[in-house]
Amino acid sequence: MLSCLQKCMRLFGVIPRVELVPHNYPAQRAANVVLHYLNTRYGSPYRWITLDVLKVHKAGLEDLGQVGKKYYLEMSLKEFVSDTDLGQCSAEVLFSGPKERRAPQVQCSCEGLKKLDTRAEEEALFQRLNTSDRLLSGSFIPDSHGHMTPEMTPMWHLGAVASSFIILREASEDTFYNMAQIANVTQLETENDQLRFYFYVLIHDRMSQNIRDWEMLATWSPAGGVTVSQTVQYPKCQHVPCLEWKKRVYQTTQRPTPGCLFGPAQWSRTVEEEKH
């Protein structure tokens, strides 16, 4: 709710900016959106900007009424894989108003991103996966003890970067999303010099403590970067047949081909079949 002073200021075209406590949830949620935005633009199996190394130094909020709310942030970042200090970054995040549900709009300036040079590592990984006699696959990354094999570590980074495309699209002022686990990843046949992957990921919302299941098809190459072409969200499971079916999905390594992702309709049919 706006105070009388804020309403008067808005009436005369002056919109006040409120300072926020940098380590509190409102500032941290907005900063988390910035991280996922940067991952969609710069992320790769060897470039992953993550919340664990995020520090917000200054934060402000501007209420734009029906347009939405704009957050102003000053923060320092590190790239997780190489532990590279990216220095001071500034960003603006606009969450849409109540009448228009859309992805947050982000603007960010971070000169330290120019320091990142992972071409050699990415080219080596691309050649290894592209010329291998077997298609890569794995489940439960990391496992229940937080462990993963060295072979799957780049896939963990790639899955997190690909999940950022979903998180950025679904984010709002009421959510705080991050990928919790890759339930399954399967490499598909290469097309147009792009490595293709099926991912089944679990995305956790820190605000509600809910975990939602998503399927996605992602492509990656050193030249083309990461893209996500298809996504499917599963509804919440609350009955035994559904939970048993999803348990089998987590343990599966033979995944559907592009265009055959399990959508809600097929999910419903599968659950009904299990009841009989």
C-alpha positions, 0 to 999 in steps of 0.5 A: 500500500502507498502512503499519503506522501507517496500518493501525493508525490505520484500525483505530481509525477514524482515517484519515490525510490525506497531503499531495501535491506540488501540481504533481505528476501525482496532484494535477494529475489530480484538479484536471483532473477538477474543471475538467471538472466545472465545465465541465459545470455552467457551460460555454458557447461563452463560458465555458470553464475550462481546465487551461492557466490552472490553479494548484494551491496545496495538495493532500491525499489520503485513502485510504478503502479499498474506498470509494475515494480522496479528493483535497482541493484548493486552487487558483486558476482563470481563465476562458479566453475572457474571461481572468477571474480566478476567485480561490481555489477549494476542491474534493474529488474522490472516485475510486471503489474497485477494485470499483466503476467509476463517474465521480468524485464532485466537490464544489467551492466557487468564488465567482468563478464568480459574476463571469462574465456572458456573456449578451450574447455568448451571445444574439448567437451564438444568434440568429446561428446560429438565424436563419442560412440555412445550418447551420454546419459545420467540420473540423480545429479547430484545424488542424495549425498551431494555427489556427482561424477566428473563426467556429469559435472559439466552436465550439472552446469549445463542443466542449471543454465538451461533451467535458467530459461524456465526460471526467468520466464516463470519468476515473479515477486512471489517466487525464488526459483533455483534448480535442485537436481537433474533427475535425468539427462540424456544426450540426443542425436546431434543436429546442425552442429548442435549437441542436443539434450533431454533434461528432466529437472527439479526446480525448487521455490524457496518461498513456498518450499515447493519442488516442481518437475520440468522436462526440457529440450536444450541445445548447446555448442561453443559457437551457438551457446545454450538454447531451450526449444521445448519445456513441459511442466508437470502438475503436482503429484498427490496420489499413489499412482502418479507418485509411482509413475514419476519414480519410474520416470526419474529412473529411466534413461531412455527418453522420448525424442523431440516433439514427444515430451510428456505433456499434461494430457499424456501424463493424465492418460498414463496415470489413468492407465496405472489405476487399472 
